[in-house]
């Protein structure tokens, strides 16, 4: 998964500007990669993360999509 694909997934899972998505993970490396990509999107000002929950087999993300052109 890369940053552009994650942003597209967030836009597809959004209602208006709010998004809520559960991303499946298989390893700890996947979890680290997801956190890293979300951090990059936040620092670029494309999203604002309200909640990030680490579950056993997935990562749940909830937040707001700011202006983001794909």
C-alpha positions as CSV (number, residue, x, y, z in Angstrom):
1,X,0.0,0.0,0.0
2,X,1.2,3.5,-0.8
3,X,0.1,7.0,0.1
4,X,-2.0,7.6,-3.0
5,X,-3.8,4.3,-2.7
6,X,-4.5,4.9,1.0
7,X,-5.9,8.4,0.2
8,X,-8.1,7.0,-2.5
9,X,-9.4,4.3,0.0
10,X,-10.2,7.1,2.5
11,X,-12.0,9.1,-0.1
12,X,-14.1,6.1,-1.1
13,X,-15.0,5.4,2.5
14,X,-16.0,8.9,3.3
15,X,-19.3,10.5,3.8
16,X,-18.9,14.2,3.0
17,X,-15.5,15.1,4.6
18,X,-15.6,12.4,7.3
19,X,-14.1,9.0,6.8
20,X,-14.3,5.8,8.7
21,X,-12.3,2.7,7.5
22,X,-11.0,-0.5,8.8
23,X,-7.8,-1.6,7.0
24,X,-6.8,-5.3,7.4
25,X,-3.2,-6.1,8.4
26,X,-1.3,-9.3,8.4
27,X,2.0,-8.3,10.2
28,X,3.4,-5.7,12.5
29,X,5.2,-4.2,9.5
30,X,1.8,-3.5,7.9
31,X,0.7,-1.7,11.0
32,X,3.9,0.4,11.0
33,X,3.5,1.2,7.3
34,X,-0.2,2.3,7.8
35,X,0.8,4.6,10.7
36,X,3.7,6.0,8.6
37,X,1.4,6.7,5.6
38,X,-1.3,8.3,7.8
39,X,1.4,10.5,9.4
40,X,2.6,11.7,6.0
41,X,-1.0,12.5,4.9
42,X,-1.5,14.5,8.2
43,X,1.8,16.4,7.8
44,X,0.8,17.3,4.2
45,X,-2.5,18.6,5.5
46,X,-4.7,16.2,3.5
47,X,-6.4,14.5,6.4
48,X,-6.9,15.1,10.1
49,X,-7.0,11.9,12.1
50,X,-9.4,11.8,15.0
51,X,-9.1,8.2,16.0
52,X,-6.7,5.3,15.3
53,X,-7.5,2.0,16.9
54,X,-5.1,-1.0,16.6
55,X,-7.2,-4.2,16.5
56,X,-5.9,-7.7,16.3
57,X,-6.3,-8.1,12.6
58,X,-6.9,-4.6,11.4
59,X,-6.4,-0.9,11.9
60,X,-9.5,1.3,12.3
61,X,-9.1,4.9,11.2
62,X,-11.6,7.8,11.7
63,X,-11.1,11.4,10.7
64,X,-11.7,14.2,8.3
65,X,-10.5,14.6,4.7
66,X,-9.2,18.1,4.1
67,X,-8.7,19.4,0.6
68,X,-7.1,16.5,-1.3
69,X,-6.8,16.3,-5.0
70,X,-5.9,12.9,-6.4
